Amino acid sequence: MNSSKSLLGAGGRDCKMRRPDKHFTQHTSLNAHEYVPKSHARIALRGKLDSLNAQIIFLQTLSENHSYISDLEEVRQIVRGLQKHEACNEIFADTFGLWGLSDDEIHARSHNPKKYYGRGHIMPHHDMQKESAGVNLLRTLVREAELSACHAFPDDELGLCHVLNRLSSALYILMYKYLPDDYEHELTFGNA
């Protein structure tokens, strides 16, 4: 018997191998009524948001710094909100803010860190210590999720792209909070 075409089942009966139904292996539910290929842009976005949420939790478990854990929990709540709004196809109309800062304040601080934190734009480096490096990792994952959101919603009809853009800025400024005082890796422009 050619074992590549059949298998012996219980009692020595010949069991033909069946190919799984493509509906279940290559598609997934977009909502309660619609199945889409797993390569669909919204499914890719869900994966990015899920990974981001998991990474936040992982970084929280590695830290004993209660302020850091709390700061990341605020970020995680925003990510969970994004997941809910995407899955329910609802506009993200919640007022965006983190750590007592408004959307506009986050934007201003991320564009002018020298004014708010006494140092210029930073270059990530292993000298930044683990908390700041962890925040930088999350910032890059948010940027990946933002790109996925822009592919899934080119007109940003749910507001997810804007929220992810601002979340990236928020994480950038959070890096400053956890940098060591003697951190010296800053970007210089021109002849500066």
Buried (B, 14 or more C-beta within 10 A) or exposed (E): EEEEEEEEEEEEEEEEEEEEEEEEEEBBEBEEEEBBEEEBBBBBBBEBBEEBBEBBEEBBEEBEBEEBBEBBEBBBEBBEBBBEBBEEEEEBEEEBBBBEBEBEBBBBBBEEBEEBBEBBBBEBEEEBEBBBBBBBBBBEBBBBBBBBBBEBBEEBEBBBBBBBBBBBBBBBBBBBBBBEEEBEEEEEEEEE
